[in-house]
Amino acid sequence: MPYIFLSVTLAGAFAVLLAYHPIRWEPFSVVTFFTAWIAGELAIQNIVWQMAATAAFGSFGAFRGWAGWLGVGVAVADWAGLIGLAVSGRRAANVVNAALDEVRSDTFPVPTGRVRPTWGRWWRVTRAFPLKGRAVKATRNLDYWGDGHKRHRLDIYRARSTPPSGAPVMVYIHGGAWVVGEKREQGKPMMFELVARGWVCVSINYRLSPKGTWPDHMIDCKKAMAWVKDHIAEYGGDPSFVAVSGGSAGGHLCALLALTAGDPAFQPGFEDADTSVNACVPFYGVMDMTGSRDGSGRYGQGLLKMLEKTVMKTKFSEHPEVFQNASPTLRVSAAAPPFFVLHGRNDTLVPIEVARTFVAELRAVSRAPVAFAELPLAQHAFDILASLRCQATTSGVASFLEGALAATRIAAAADADPLAKISDVVSESPM
């Protein structure tokens, strides 16, 4: 028993070590992501169950001999590391607030100070798994294309007790490397928080590879956005303010959607549909699809090979324009909407260099604000569980979107009445 206990504590300590010092090269990056993600986002929960397990091992004699006591020492060091990870998650609010400070202005009035979570209360953080709750009403599996395809469906989330009217809208696009994923799996903490603040949220599915071939994924996202613009008023939403978000591959798709409004290559048969958005919030998105060392960071050619075989189904050497046109970093323009890019510094699936390059390119040309939160010790997928870090980033996103909403109203008021006061417009914000 002492040796079994020591082995278990060493495994836990190794997971914590990976959270601080991730292995970034293949084939270890995926394993590193999963173990470090569980350790980092569920740090407090890990301490609780490990303490309970230690007590259980002790009752069976695990502390007899040097191996057992060494295991105790390893466990204590493990718990200290987990406390550090929990503190880092909590301090993510400081990083997010600093990012918002950089874009706050009279014409983009992001609220000052920390935004207290409405949905993400402390007891939901301890539970971690984001369940909808009775206050949120879900309308599921609406066909946004009208062809009956199971991947052409979306869900709408809104408040149950006080149905919204003219509410701002968030469209969420799930990730999964363009090959897996489902609309009910990701983005829930952010969507539930926004619903609690009076928003209407939409989560969409889209065709996946290998059955789907690029740009099927993007075309579906554009069609879903066109449906939202045409129909969301029936569910209490305001089509004049629609934001878009997503994580990983969804971060790529939401960013590309935001940067290519009206692009006929992504809107075949509905070229005249309005697919523009008022704000974009990509989480750890894949912003370069060319395999460029500068744009893709450390994963380089590994991504390109997967895209060639499974998603694009063509060689970069034969059709480089397909990969270039699919890369948000190469589609930035002065007309881009406001962006808030969030990325973990310890991400082993989409390296932080990807976000840094994208943000630098976007800031160089965009007329709109570009906020960037580079989160210490954060892995990929940090926004899926209702963790301390997720609580901080979700609250920050709510503040950013409030600023974007107010900025849109300020611009509209200025067009209607050049003498309108900014303070009067901002005071009308519903958040």
C-alpha positions in Angstrom: 0.0 0.0 0.0 2.8 2.6 0.8 4.2 2.2 -2.7 0.8 2.5 -4.4 0.2 5.7 -2.4 3.5 7.0 -3.5 2.8 6.2 -7.1 -0.6 8.0 -6.9 1.0 11.1 -5.4 3.8 11.2 -7.9 1.2 11.1 -10.7 -0.7 14.0 -9.2 2.5 16.0 -8.7 3.5 15.3 -12.3 0.2 16.7 -13.6 0.8 19.9 -11.5 4.3 20.2 -12.8 3.0 20.0 -16.4 0.6 22.9 -15.6 3.6 25.0 -14.7 6.0 23.7 -17.3 4.1 22.2 -20.2 5.7 19.9 -22.8 5.1 21.5 -26.1 6.4 19.0 -28.6 4.6 16.0 -30.2 3.4 13.5 -29.3 3.3 14.8 -25.7 1.4 18.1 -26.2 -2.1 16.6 -26.2 -1.4 14.6 -23.0 0.1 17.7 -21.5 -2.9 19.7 -22.3 -5.4 17.3 -20.7 -3.5 16.7 -17.5 -2.5 20.3 -17.0 -6.0 21.5 -17.9 -7.6 19.3 -15.2 -5.0 20.4 -12.7 -5.1 24.1 -13.5 -8.9 24.6 -13.9 -9.9 22.3 -11.1 -7.2 23.1 -8.6 -9.3 23.4 -5.5 -11.4 20.3 -6.4 -8.1 18.4 -6.9 -6.9 19.4 -3.4 -10.2 18.3 -1.8 -10.3 14.9 -3.4 -6.5 14.3 -2.9 -6.8 15.1 0.8 -9.7 12.6 1.0 -7.8 10.0 -0.9 -4.7 10.5 1.4 -6.9 10.0 4.5 -8.3 6.8 2.9 -4.9 5.5 2.0 -3.7 6.3 5.6 -6.6 4.2 7.0 -5.2 1.2 5.0 -1.7 1.6 6.3 -0.2 3.6 3.5 1.9 5.7 6.0 4.0 2.7 7.2 7.6 2.9 6.0 9.6 5.4 4.1 7.6 5.2 0.9 4.4 6.2 2.6 6.0 9.2 4.3 7.6 10.2 1.1 4.2 10.1 -0.5 2.9 12.5 2.2 5.7 14.9 1.4 5.0 14.7 -2.4 1.2 15.2 -1.7 1.9 18.3 0.4 4.1 19.8 -2.4 1.4 18.9 -4.9 -1.2 20.8 -2.8 1.0 23.8 -2.6 1.4 23.8 -6.4 -2.4 23.5 -6.8 -2.9 26.4 -4.5 -0.6 28.4 -6.7 -2.6 27.4 -9.8 -5.9 28.5 -8.0 -4.3 31.8 -7.2 -3.3 32.3 -10.8 -6.8 31.5 -11.9 -8.2 34.1 -9.5 -5.6 36.7 -10.6 -6.7 36.3 -14.2 -9.2 39.0 -13.4 -6.3 41.5 -13.1 -4.9 40.5 -16.5 -8.3 40.8 -18.1 -8.9 44.2 -16.5 -5.5 45.4 -17.7 -6.4 44.4 -21.2 -9.7 46.3 -21.0 -7.9 49.4 -19.6 -6.0 49.6 -22.8 -9.1 49.9 -25.0 -11.4 52.0 -22.7 -12.2 55.5 -24.1 -15.0 58.0 -24.4 -16.2 56.3 -27.5 -15.7 52.8 -26.2 -16.8 53.1 -22.6 -15.9 49.8 -21.0 -17.0 49.8 -17.4 -14.3 50.4 -14.8 -13.6 48.0 -12.0 -14.4 44.3 -11.8 -17.7 43.1 -13.0 -19.3 40.8 -10.4 -20.6 37.6 -12.0 -24.3 37.1 -12.2 -24.5 33.5 -13.2 -21.0 32.4 -12.2 -21.4 32.5 -8.4 -18.9 30.8 -6.1 -21.0 27.7 -5.7 -21.1 27.1 -9.4 -17.3 27.5 -9.5 -17.0 24.8 -6.8 -19.3 22.5 -8.9 -17.3 23.4 -12.0 -19.6 21.8 -14.6 -21.8 24.5 -16.1 -25.4 23.3 -15.9 -28.2 25.5 -17.5 -30.4 26.0 -14.5 -34.1 26.9 -14.4 -33.6 30.6 -15.1 -32.4 29.9 -18.6 -34.8 28.8 -21.3 -33.3 26.8 -24.2 -34.9 26.4 -27.6 -33.1 23.6 -29.3 -32.3 22.3 -32.8 -33.7 25.1 -35.0 -32.9 24.4 -38.6 -31.0 27.5 -39.9 -30.6 26.2 -43.4 -34.0 24.5 -44.0 -32.5 21.3 -45.4 -33.0 19.0 -42.5 -29.2 18.3 -42.1 -28.4 17.5 -38.5 -25.4 19.7 -38.5 -27.4 22.7 -39.7 -29.1 23.3 -36.4 -28.7 25.9 -33.6 -29.9 26.4 -30.0 -31.1 29.6 -28.5 -30.7 30.5 -24.8 -32.6 33.3 -23.1 -34.1 34.3 -19.8 -37.1 32.3 -18.7 -38.8 34.5 -16.1 -38.4 37.8 -18.0 -38.3 37.1 -21.8 -36.0 39.6 -23.4 -37.1 42.1 -26.1 -34.6 43.9 -28.2 -31.7 42.2 -26.4 -28.1 42.2 -27.7 -27.1 38.8 -29.2 -24.1 36.5 -28.9 -23.5 33.7 -31.4 -21.1 31.0 -30.2 -19.2 28.6 -32.5 -17.8 25.4 -30.9 -14.3 24.1 -31.4 -12.9 20.7 -32.0 -10.2 20.9 -34.7 -13.0 21.2 -37.4 -13.6 17.5 -37.0 -15.4 17.0 -33.7 -17.6 19.0 -31.4 -21.2 19.8 -30.7 -23.1 23.0 -29.9 -24.1 21.9 -26.4 -20.6 21.2 -25.2 -18.7 24.5 -25.0 -19.1 28.2 -24.2 -21.8 27.6 -21.6 -20.4 29.7 -18.7 -20.1 32.8 -20.9 -23.5 32.3 -22.5 -25.3 31.6 -19.2 -23.6 34.7 -17.8 -24.8 36.9 -20.7 -28.3 35.5 -20.5 -28.4 36.4 -16.8 -27.5 40.0 -18.0 -30.3 40.2 -20.4 -28.7 38.8 -23.6 -29.9 36.3 -26.1 -27.3 33.7 -27.0 -27.1 31.3 -29.9 -25.0 28.2 -30.2 -24.5 26.7 -33.6 -23.5 23.4 -35.2 -21.7 23.2 -38.6 -20.5 20.5 -41.0 -17.4 18.7 -39.8 -14.5 17.1 -41.6 -13.7 14.6 -43.0 -17.2 14.6 -44.4 -17.1 18.3 -44.8 -14.5 20.0 -46.9 -13.4 23.6 -46.4 -15.0 26.1 -46.7 -18.2 24.1 -45.7 -17.5 25.0 -42.1 -17.3 28.7 -42.8 -20.3 28.7 -45.2 -22.5 27.1 -42.5 -21.4 29.7 -39.9 -22.2 32.4 -42.3 -25.6 30.9 -43.1 -26.3 30.6 -39.3 -25.4 34.3 -38.9 -27.7 35.3 -41.7 -30.5 33.3 -40.1 -29.9 35.1 -36.8 -30.1 38.5 -38.5 -33.4 37.5 -40.1 -35.1 35.6 -37.2 -33.6 36.5 -33.8 -36.1 39.2 -33.2 -38.7 36.4 -32.9 -36.8 35.2 -29.8 -36.3 38.6 -28.2 -32.9 39.5 -29.8 -31.9 42.7 -31.5 -30.4 41.9 -35.0 -28.7 45.3 -35.0 -26.2 44.2 -32.3 -24.8 40.7 -32.8 -21.4 39.6 -31.3 -19.7 36.3 -32.2 -17.4 34.1 -30.1 -15.8 30.6 -30.1 -12.9 28.6 -28.9 -10.0 26.9 -30.7 -11.3 26.0 -34.2 -14.4 28.0 -33.2 -12.1 30.8 -32.3 -10.7 30.6 -35.9 -14.2 30.5 -37.4 -15.6 33.4 -35.4 -12.6 35.5 -36.2 -12.8 34.7 -39.9 -16.5 35.4 -39.9 -16.0 38.7 -38.3 -13.3 39.7 -40.8 -15.1 38.6 -44.0 -18.6 40.1 -43.9 -20.2 39.8 -47.3 -17.4 37.7 -48.8 -19.2 35.8 -51.7 -16.7 32.9 -51.4 -18.2 32.1 -48.0 -21.8 33.0 -48.9 -22.7 31.0 -52.1 -26.3 31.5 -52.9 -26.9 34.1 -50.2 -24.3 36.7 -51.2 -26.5 39.6 -50.3 -27.2 38.4 -46.7 -26.0 40.5 -43.9 -23.3 38.5 -42.0 -21.6 41.4 -40.3 -21.0 41.5 -36.5 -20.5 44.2 -34.0 -17.9 42.5 -31.8 -15.7 39.3 -31.8 -14.3 37.4 -28.9 -12.1 34.5 -30.0 -10.7 32.2 -27.3 -7.3 30.5 -28.1 -8.2 30.5 -31.8 -6.2 29.1 -34.7 -5.4 32.3 -36.6 -3.0 31.0 -39.3 -3.8 28.0 -41.5 -0.7 28.1 -43.7 1.8 26.4 -41.5 3.9 29.5 -41.4 6.4 29.5 -38.6 5.7 33.1 -37.8 1.9 32.8 -38.0 1.4 29.4 -36.6 3.9 29.4 -33.8 5.5 26.2 -32.7 3.0 23.7 -34.1 4.1 24.7 -37.6 3.9 22.0 -40.2 1.9 19.5 -38.0 -1.2 21.7 -38.4 -0.7 22.1 -42.1 -0.4 18.3 -42.7 -3.7 17.7 -40.8 -5.5 20.5 -42.7 -4.2 19.1 -46.1 -5.4 15.6 -45.3 -8.6 16.1 -43.4 -10.0 19.6 -43.7 -8.9 21.4 -46.9 -8.2 18.1 -48.7 -5.7 19.8 -51.0 -2.0 20.6 -50.8 -0.7 24.0 -49.8 1.9 23.7 -52.5 -0.9 23.3 -55.1 -3.5 25.8 -53.8 -1.9 28.2 -51.2 -4.7 30.7 -51.7 -7.2 28.2 -50.0 -5.1 28.2 -46.8 -4.3 31.9 -47.0 -7.9 33.0 -47.4 -8.9 30.8 -44.5 -6.3 32.5 -42.2 -7.7 35.4 -40.0 -4.2 36.8 -39.6 -4.1 37.3 -43.4 -7.6 38.8 -43.5 -7.3 41.7 -41.1 -8.5 45.1 -42.3 -9.3 48.6 -41.1 -13.0 47.6 -41.2 -12.7 44.9 -38.5 -15.1 45.1 -35.6 -13.9 45.4 -32.0 -11.9 42.3 -30.9 -11.2 40.8 -27.5 -8.6 38.0 -27.9 -8.1 35.7 -25.0 -5.3 33.1 -24.9 -3.4 31.0 -22.4 0.3 31.5 -22.1 0.8 27.7 -21.5 -1.4 26.5 -24.3 0.2 23.4 -25.9 -2.4 22.9 -28.6 -2.5 26.5 -30.1 0.7 28.3 -29.0 0.5 31.8 -27.6 2.6 33.0 -30.5 -0.5 32.5 -32.8 -2.5 35.1 -30.8 0.4 37.5 -30.4 0.9 37.6 -34.2 -2.8 38.0 -34.9 -3.2 40.8 -32.4 -0.2 42.7 -33.7 -1.4 42.4 -37.3 -4.9 43.5 -36.4 -3.8 46.4 -34.3 -1.7 47.7 -37.1 -4.7 48.3 -39.4 -8.0 48.2 -37.4 -9.9 51.3 -36.6 -11.7 49.5 -33.8 -10.4 48.6 -30.4 -8.4 45.4 -30.0 -8.0 44.0 -26.5 -5.7 41.1 -25.7 -5.5 39.1 -22.5 -2.5 36.7 -22.3 -3.3 34.6 -19.3 -0.4 33.2 -17.2 -0.4 29.4 -16.6 -3.6 29.0 -18.6 -3.9 26.0 -20.9 -6.2 25.4 -23.9 -10.0 25.3 -23.1 -9.8 27.3 -19.9 -13.3 28.7 -20.5 -15.2 25.4 -20.7 -15.4 24.6 -17.0 -16.8 27.1 -14.5 -13.4 27.6 -12.9 -11.9 30.6 -11.2 -10.2 31.6 -14.4 -13.3 31.2 -16.4 -15.2 33.3 -13.9 -12.7 36.1 -14.4 -12.6 35.9 -18.2 -16.4 35.7 -18.5 -16.9 38.8 -16.4 -14.2 40.6 -18.5 -15.9 39.6 -21.7 -19.2 40.9 -20.4 -17.5 44.3 -19.7 -15.9 44.4 -23.1 -19.3 43.6 -24.8 -21.0 46.3 -22.8 -18.4 48.7 -24.1 -18.9 47.5 -27.7 -22.7 47.8 -27.3 -22.4 51.4 -25.9 -19.9 52.2 -28.7 -22.4 51.0 -31.3 -25.2 53.2 -29.8 -22.8 56.2 -29.6 -22.0 55.9 -33.3 -25.7 55.5 -34.2 -26.6 58.5 -32.0 -23.9 60.6 -33.6 -25.2 59.7 -37.1 -28.7 60.7 -36.0 -27.8 63.7 -33.9 -24.2 65.0 -34.0 -24.9 66.9 -30.8 -26.0 63.9 -28.8 -24.1 63.4 -25.5 -22.1 60.3 -25.0 -23.1 60.0 -21.4 -26.8 59.9 -22.3 -26.2 57.1 -24.7 -24.1 55.0 -22.4 -26.7 55.3 -19.6 -29.2 53.4 -21.7 -27.1 50.2 -21.8 -29.1 47.2 -20.6 -26.2 45.3 -19.0 
